[in-house]
Amino acid sequence: MCAITGFSILGLMGWGAYTAGKAAWANRSTIARYVSNFYNMPETAYQAVKVKVDRT
């Protein structure tokens, strides 16, 4: 009985991972754009501060 419960929980977790992976693959270009923007955020923030300092 306990083994059946454990396998059903693992099955549900596997199904959830498969569904999440399928959704991520369908939206991979959007995800890549968000990751790129997040990665470049410190550089763009630095450039904005640098421009603001140069204007004054």
SVG drawing of the C-alpha trace seen along z (x, -y; Angstrom):
<svg xmlns="http://www.w3.org/2000/svg" viewBox="-2 -70 31 72">
<polyline fill="none" stroke="black" stroke-width="0.4" points="0.0,0.0 2.8,-2.4 4.7,-1.6 1.6,-2.4 1.3,-5.8 5.0,-6.5 4.8,-5.6 1.6,-7.6 3.3,-10.7 6.4,-10.2 4.1,-9.8 2.3,-13.1 5.6,-14.9 6.9,-13.5 3.7,-14.5 4.0,-18.0 7.7,-18.3 6.8,-17.1 4.0,-19.6 6.2,-22.5 9.0,-21.5 6.5,-21.4 5.2,-24.8 8.7,-26.2 9.7,-24.8 6.7,-26.4 7.6,-29.8 11.4,-29.5 11.9,-32.7 10.0,-34.7 11.9,-33.1 15.2,-33.8 14.3,-37.4 13.5,-37.8 16.7,-36.1 18.7,-38.3 17.1,-41.5 17.6,-40.3 21.3,-39.5 21.9,-42.9 20.0,-44.9 23.0,-45.9 24.8,-47.3 21.7,-49.3 21.2,-50.6 24.8,-51.7 24.5,-53.4 21.4,-55.3 23.1,-56.5 26.2,-57.5 24.1,-59.6 22.2,-61.2 25.5,-62.2 27.0,-63.5 24.0,-65.8 24.4,-67.8"/>
</svg>
